[in-house]
């Protein structure tokens, strides 16, 4: 674009001072204001990119946590279904099913409330029906 025959009175977009421009498209009063405005716009775009990356990263973390929670709940449901279908369970599986420790399960078997079946020297099983019978006649607690 060439110089105009008449100069234009304009206001610098960076320092907001009035100046006389030779072209209609001139935005800044000097080369220095032009450089400073350029650097400022670059800084702002960099900060914007960083904030967008942080936003994407935080949303990805939230999504991953949500997916992990869903996967854990699905796994626990699958475990419960799997355990409910088997007629004999190990002590560990009974503990998982009843949300009790192995020690508590062994206490129930020693007290005679829950029968224990051994197969060989080490294999110990509990019938699923015996676990269900535990809850048929629950004891009431008086306050």
CNS distance restraints for C-alpha pairs under 8 A (distance, minus, plus):
assign (resid   1 and name CA) (resid  23 and name CA) 7.58 0.50 0.50
assign (resid   2 and name CA) (resid  23 and name CA) 7.16 0.50 0.50
assign (resid   3 and name CA) (resid  22 and name CA) 5.58 0.50 0.50
assign (resid   3 and name CA) (resid  23 and name CA) 5.51 0.50 0.50
assign (resid   4 and name CA) (resid  22 and name CA) 6.06 0.50 0.50
assign (resid   4 and name CA) (resid  23 and name CA) 5.95 0.50 0.50
assign (resid   4 and name CA) (resid  24 and name CA) 7.76 0.50 0.50
assign (resid   6 and name CA) (resid  22 and name CA) 7.59 0.50 0.50
assign (resid   7 and name CA) (resid  20 and name CA) 6.24 0.50 0.50
assign (resid   7 and name CA) (resid  21 and name CA) 5.74 0.50 0.50
assign (resid   7 and name CA) (resid  22 and name CA) 5.09 0.50 0.50
assign (resid   7 and name CA) (resid  23 and name CA) 7.31 0.50 0.50
assign (resid   8 and name CA) (resid  20 and name CA) 5.50 0.50 0.50
assign (resid   8 and name CA) (resid  21 and name CA) 5.00 0.50 0.50
assign (resid   8 and name CA) (resid  22 and name CA) 6.37 0.50 0.50
assign (resid   8 and name CA) (resid  23 and name CA) 7.16 0.50 0.50
assign (resid   8 and name CA) (resid  24 and name CA) 6.93 0.50 0.50
assign (resid   9 and name CA) (resid  18 and name CA) 6.97 0.50 0.50
assign (resid   9 and name CA) (resid  19 and name CA) 5.88 0.50 0.50
assign (resid   9 and name CA) (resid  20 and name CA) 4.66 0.50 0.50
assign (resid   9 and name CA) (resid  21 and name CA) 6.19 0.50 0.50
assign (resid  10 and name CA) (resid  18 and name CA) 5.68 0.50 0.50
assign (resid  10 and name CA) (resid  19 and name CA) 5.49 0.50 0.50
assign (resid  10 and name CA) (resid  20 and name CA) 6.08 0.50 0.50
assign (resid  10 and name CA) (resid  21 and name CA) 6.48 0.50 0.50
assign (resid  10 and name CA) (resid  27 and name CA) 7.84 0.50 0.50
assign (resid  11 and name CA) (resid  16 and name CA) 5.55 0.50 0.50
assign (resid  11 and name CA) (resid  17 and name CA) 5.45 0.50 0.50
assign (resid  11 and name CA) (resid  18 and name CA) 4.34 0.50 0.50
assign (resid  11 and name CA) (resid  19 and name CA) 6.05 0.50 0.50
assign (resid  11 and name CA) (resid  27 and name CA) 7.62 0.50 0.50
assign (resid  11 and name CA) (resid  28 and name CA) 7.55 0.50 0.50
assign (resid  11 and name CA) (resid  29 and name CA) 7.59 0.50 0.50
assign (resid  12 and name CA) (resid  16 and name CA) 4.69 0.50 0.50
assign (resid  12 and name CA) (resid  17 and name CA) 5.43 0.50 0.50
assign (resid  12 and name CA) (resid  18 and name CA) 6.29 0.50 0.50
assign (resid  12 and name CA) (resid  19 and name CA) 7.05 0.50 0.50
assign (resid  12 and name CA) (resid  27 and name CA) 5.88 0.50 0.50
assign (resid  12 and name CA) (resid  28 and name CA) 4.50 0.50 0.50
assign (resid  12 and name CA) (resid  29 and name CA) 5.29 0.50 0.50
assign (resid  13 and name CA) (resid  27 and name CA) 6.08 0.50 0.50
assign (resid  13 and name CA) (resid  28 and name CA) 5.89 0.50 0.50
assign (resid  14 and name CA) (resid  28 and name CA) 6.72 0.50 0.50
assign (resid  14 and name CA) (resid  33 and name CA) 6.02 0.50 0.50
assign (resid  14 and name CA) (resid  34 and name CA) 7.58 0.50 0.50
assign (resid  14 and name CA) (resid  36 and name CA) 7.73 0.50 0.50
assign (resid  14 and name CA) (resid  37 and name CA) 6.01 0.50 0.50
assign (resid  15 and name CA) (resid  33 and name CA) 6.98 0.50 0.50
assign (resid  17 and name CA) (resid  29 and name CA) 7.58 0.50 0.50
assign (resid  18 and name CA) (resid  29 and name CA) 7.72 0.50 0.50
assign (resid  19 and name CA) (resid  29 and name CA) 5.88 0.50 0.50
assign (resid  20 and name CA) (resid  29 and name CA) 7.82 0.50 0.50
assign (resid  21 and name CA) (resid  26 and name CA) 6.33 0.50 0.50
assign (resid  21 and name CA) (resid  29 and name CA) 7.60 0.50 0.50
assign (resid  22 and name CA) (resid  26 and name CA) 7.61 0.50 0.50
assign (resid  28 and name CA) (resid  33 and name CA) 6.03 0.50 0.50
assign (resid  28 and name CA) (resid  34 and name CA) 5.73 0.50 0.50
assign (resid  29 and name CA) (resid  33 and name CA) 6.61 0.50 0.50
assign (resid  29 and name CA) (resid  34 and name CA) 7.81 0.50 0.50
assign (resid  30 and name CA) (resid  34 and name CA) 6.36 0.50 0.50
assign (resid  31 and name CA) (resid  35 and name CA) 6.24 0.50 0.50
assign (resid  32 and name CA) (resid  36 and name CA) 6.23 0.50 0.50
assign (resid  33 and name CA) (resid  37 and name CA) 6.04 0.50 0.50
assign (resid  34 and name CA) (resid  38 and name CA) 6.15 0.50 0.50
assign (resid  35 and name CA) (resid  39 and name CA) 6.20 0.50 0.50
assign (resid  36 and name CA) (resid  40 and name CA) 6.12 0.50 0.50
assign (resid  37 and name CA) (resid  41 and name CA) 6.15 0.50 0.50
assign (resid  38 and name CA) (resid  42 and name CA) 6.21 0.50 0.50
assign (resid  39 and name CA) (resid  43 and name CA) 6.15 0.50 0.50
assign (resid  40 and name CA) (resid  44 and name CA) 6.20 0.50 0.50
assign (resid  41 and name CA) (resid  45 and name CA) 6.14 0.50 0.50
assign (resid  42 and name CA) (resid  46 and name CA) 6.13 0.50 0.50
assign (resid  43 and name CA) (resid  47 and name CA) 6.18 0.50 0.50
assign (resid  44 and name CA) (resid  48 and name CA) 6.05 0.50 0.50
assign (resid  45 and name CA) (resid  49 and name CA) 6.10 0.50 0.50
assign (resid  46 and name CA) (resid  50 and name CA) 6.18 0.50 0.50
assign (resid  47 and name CA) (resid  51 and name CA) 6.11 0.50 0.50
assign (resid  48 and name CA) (resid  52 and name CA) 6.09 0.50 0.50
assign (resid  49 and name CA) (resid  53 and name CA) 6.15 0.50 0.50
assign (resid  50 and name CA) (resid  54 and name CA) 6.17 0.50 0.50
assign (resid  51 and name CA) (resid  55 and name CA) 6.07 0.50 0.50
assign (resid  52 and name CA) (resid  56 and name CA) 6.16 0.50 0.50
assign (resid  53 and name CA) (resid  57 and name CA) 5.98 0.50 0.50
assign (resid  54 and name CA) (resid  58 and name CA) 5.99 0.50 0.50
assign (resid  55 and name CA) (resid  59 and name CA) 6.12 0.50 0.50
assign (resid  56 and name CA) (resid  60 and name CA) 6.05 0.50 0.50
assign (resid  57 and name CA) (resid  61 and name CA) 6.20 0.50 0.50
assign (resid  58 and name CA) (resid  62 and name CA) 6.21 0.50 0.50
assign (resid  59 and name CA) (resid  63 and name CA) 6.08 0.50 0.50
assign (resid  60 and name CA) (resid  64 and name CA) 6.10 0.50 0.50
assign (resid  61 and name CA) (resid  65 and name CA) 6.19 0.50 0.50
assign (resid  62 and name CA) (resid  66 and name CA) 6.17 0.50 0.50
assign (resid  63 and name CA) (resid  67 and name CA) 6.12 0.50 0.50
assign (resid  64 and name CA) (resid  68 and name CA) 6.09 0.50 0.50
assign (resid  65 and name CA) (resid  69 and name CA) 6.22 0.50 0.50
assign (resid  66 and name CA) (resid  70 and name CA) 6.23 0.50 0.50
assign (resid  67 and name CA) (resid  71 and name CA) 6.05 0.50 0.50
assign (resid  68 and name CA) (resid  72 and name CA) 6.08 0.50 0.50
assign (resid  69 and name CA) (resid  73 and name CA) 6.20 0.50 0.50
assign (resid  70 and name CA) (resid  74 and name CA) 6.12 0.50 0.50
assign (resid  71 and name CA) (resid  75 and name CA) 6.06 0.50 0.50
assign (resid  72 and name CA) (resid  76 and name CA) 6.19 0.50 0.50
assign (resid  73 and name CA) (resid  77 and name CA) 6.18 0.50 0.50
assign (resid  74 and name CA) (resid  78 and name CA) 6.11 0.50 0.50
assign (resid  75 and name CA) (resid  79 and name CA) 6.11 0.50 0.50
assign (resid  76 and name CA) (resid  80 and name CA) 6.18 0.50 0.50
assign (resid  77 and name CA) (resid  81 and name CA) 6.18 0.50 0.50
assign (resid  78 and name CA) (resid  82 and name CA) 5.98 0.50 0.50
assign (resid  79 and name CA) (resid  83 and name CA) 6.02 0.50 0.50
assign (resid  80 and name CA) (resid  84 and name CA) 6.00 0.50 0.50
assign (resid  80 and name CA) (resid  97 and name CA) 6.60 0.50 0.50
assign (resid  81 and name CA) (resid  85 and name CA) 6.39 0.50 0.50
assign (resid  82 and name CA) (resid  86 and name CA) 6.82 0.50 0.50
assign (resid  83 and name CA) (resid  89 and name CA) 7.37 0.50 0.50
assign (resid  83 and name CA) (resid  93 and name CA) 7.20 0.50 0.50
assign (resid  83 and name CA) (resid  97 and name CA) 7.21 0.50 0.50
assign (resid  84 and name CA) (resid 128 and name CA) 7.58 0.50 0.50
assign (resid  86 and name CA) (resid 128 and name CA) 7.20 0.50 0.50
assign (resid  87 and name CA) (resid 127 and name CA) 5.91 0.50 0.50
assign (resid  87 and name CA) (resid 128 and name CA) 5.15 0.50 0.50
assign (resid  87 and name CA) (resid 129 and name CA) 7.34 0.50 0.50
assign (resid  88 and name CA) (resid 125 and name CA) 5.98 0.50 0.50
assign (resid  88 and name CA) (resid 126 and name CA) 5.56 0.50 0.50
assign (resid  88 and name CA) (resid 127 and name CA) 4.61 0.50 0.50
assign (resid  88 and name CA) (resid 128 and name CA) 5.66 0.50 0.50
assign (resid  89 and name CA) (resid  93 and name CA) 5.87 0.50 0.50
assign (resid  89 and name CA) (resid  94 and name CA) 6.24 0.50 0.50
assign (resid  89 and name CA) (resid 125 and name CA) 5.37 0.50 0.50
assign (resid  89 and name CA) (resid 126 and name CA) 5.28 0.50 0.50
assign (resid  89 and name CA) (resid 127 and name CA) 6.37 0.50 0.50
assign (resid  89 and name CA) (resid 128 and name CA) 6.70 0.50 0.50
assign (resid  90 and name CA) (resid  94 and name CA) 6.24 0.50 0.50
assign (resid  90 and name CA) (resid 124 and name CA) 6.17 0.50 0.50
assign (resid  90 and name CA) (resid 125 and name CA) 4.75 0.50 0.50
assign (resid  90 and name CA) (resid 126 and name CA) 6.26 0.50 0.50
assign (resid  91 and name CA) (resid  95 and name CA) 6.16 0.50 0.50
assign (resid  91 and name CA) (resid 102 and name CA) 6.26 0.50 0.50
assign (resid  91 and name CA) (resid 105 and name CA) 6.79 0.50 0.50
assign (resid  91 and name CA) (resid 106 and name CA) 7.86 0.50 0.50
assign (resid  91 and name CA) (resid 124 and name CA) 7.00 0.50 0.50
assign (resid  91 and name CA) (resid 125 and name CA) 6.56 0.50 0.50
assign (resid  91 and name CA) (resid 126 and name CA) 7.03 0.50 0.50
assign (resid  92 and name CA) (resid  96 and name CA) 6.28 0.50 0.50
assign (resid  92 and name CA) (resid 101 and name CA) 7.93 0.50 0.50
assign (resid  92 and name CA) (resid 102 and name CA) 6.07 0.50 0.50
assign (resid  93 and name CA) (resid  97 and name CA) 6.08 0.50 0.50
assign (resid  94 and name CA) (resid  98 and name CA) 6.01 0.50 0.50
assign (resid  94 and name CA) (resid 100 and name CA) 7.91 0.50 0.50
assign (resid  94 and name CA) (resid 105 and name CA) 7.50 0.50 0.50
assign (resid  94 and name CA) (resid 126 and name CA) 7.74 0.50 0.50
assign (resid  95 and name CA) (resid  99 and name CA) 5.41 0.50 0.50
assign (resid  95 and name CA) (resid 100 and name CA) 4.61 0.50 0.50
assign (resid  95 and name CA) (resid 101 and name CA) 5.43 0.50 0.50
assign (resid  95 and name CA) (resid 102 and name CA) 5.77 0.50 0.50
assign (resid  95 and name CA) (resid 105 and name CA) 6.59 0.50 0.50
assign (resid  96 and name CA) (resid 100 and name CA) 6.59 0.50 0.50
assign (resid  96 and name CA) (resid 101 and name CA) 7.95 0.50 0.50
assign (resid 100 and name CA) (resid 104 and name CA) 6.31 0.50 0.50
assign (resid 100 and name CA) (resid 105 and name CA) 7.02 0.50 0.50
assign (resid 101 and name CA) (resid 105 and name CA) 6.54 0.50 0.50
assign (resid 102 and name CA) (resid 106 and name CA) 6.26 0.50 0.50
assign (resid 103 and name CA) (resid 107 and name CA) 6.22 0.50 0.50
assign (resid 104 and name CA) (resid 108 and name CA) 6.33 0.50 0.50
assign (resid 105 and name CA) (resid 109 and name CA) 6.41 0.50 0.50
assign (resid 106 and name CA) (resid 110 and name CA) 6.14 0.50 0.50
assign (resid 107 and name CA) (resid 111 and name CA) 6.12 0.50 0.50
assign (resid 108 and name CA) (resid 112 and name CA) 6.40 0.50 0.50
assign (resid 108 and name CA) (resid 113 and name CA) 5.44 0.50 0.50
assign (resid 108 and name CA) (resid 114 and name CA) 5.58 0.50 0.50
assign (resid 109 and name CA) (resid 113 and name CA) 5.94 0.50 0.50
assign (resid 109 and name CA) (resid 114 and name CA) 4.64 0.50 0.50
assign (resid 109 and name CA) (resid 115 and name CA) 5.70 0.50 0.50
assign (resid 109 and name CA) (resid 116 and name CA) 6.18 0.50 0.50
assign (resid 110 and name CA) (resid 114 and name CA) 7.93 0.50 0.50
assign (resid 113 and name CA) (resid 134 and name CA) 7.23 0.50 0.50
assign (resid 114 and name CA) (resid 126 and name CA) 7.78 0.50 0.50
assign (resid 114 and name CA) (resid 130 and name CA) 6.53 0.50 0.50
assign (resid 114 and name CA) (resid 131 and name CA) 7.06 0.50 0.50
assign (resid 114 and name CA) (resid 134 and name CA) 7.32 0.50 0.50
assign (resid 115 and name CA) (resid 126 and name CA) 6.65 0.50 0.50
assign (resid 115 and name CA) (resid 127 and name CA) 7.84 0.50 0.50
assign (resid 115 and name CA) (resid 130 and name CA) 7.05 0.50 0.50
assign (resid 116 and name CA) (resid 124 and name CA) 6.84 0.50 0.50
assign (resid 116 and name CA) (resid 125 and name CA) 6.08 0.50 0.50
assign (resid 116 and name CA) (resid 126 and name CA) 5.27 0.50 0.50
assign (resid 116 and name CA) (resid 127 and name CA) 7.87 0.50 0.50
assign (resid 117 and name CA) (resid 124 and name CA) 5.71 0.50 0.50
assign (resid 117 and name CA) (resid 125 and name CA) 5.06 0.50 0.50
assign (resid 117 and name CA) (resid 126 and name CA) 6.01 0.50 0.50
assign (resid 117 and name CA) (resid 127 and name CA) 8.00 0.50 0.50
assign (resid 118 and name CA) (resid 122 and name CA) 7.24 0.50 0.50
assign (resid 118 and name CA) (resid 123 and name CA) 5.59 0.50 0.50
assign (resid 118 and name CA) (resid 124 and name CA) 4.42 0.50 0.50
assign (resid 118 and name CA) (resid 125 and name CA) 6.11 0.50 0.50
assign (resid 119 and name CA) (resid 123 and name CA) 4.99 0.50 0.50
assign (resid 119 and name CA) (resid 124 and name CA) 6.19 0.50 0.50
assign (resid 119 and name CA) (resid 125 and name CA) 7.68 0.50 0.50
assign (resid 126 and name CA) (resid 130 and name CA) 7.24 0.50 0.50
assign (resid 126 and name CA) (resid 131 and name CA) 7.73 0.50 0.50
assign (resid 127 and name CA) (resid 131 and name CA) 6.70 0.50 0.50
assign (resid 128 and name CA) (resid 132 and name CA) 6.41 0.50 0.50
assign (resid 129 and name CA) (resid 133 and name CA) 6.16 0.50 0.50
assign (resid 130 and name CA) (resid 134 and name CA) 6.39 0.50 0.50
assign (resid 131 and name CA) (resid 135 and name CA) 7.26 0.50 0.50
assign (resid 132 and name CA) (resid 136 and name CA) 6.79 0.50 0.50
assign (resid 133 and name CA) (resid 137 and name CA) 7.37 0.50 0.50
assign (resid 134 and name CA) (resid 138 and name CA) 7.09 0.50 0.50
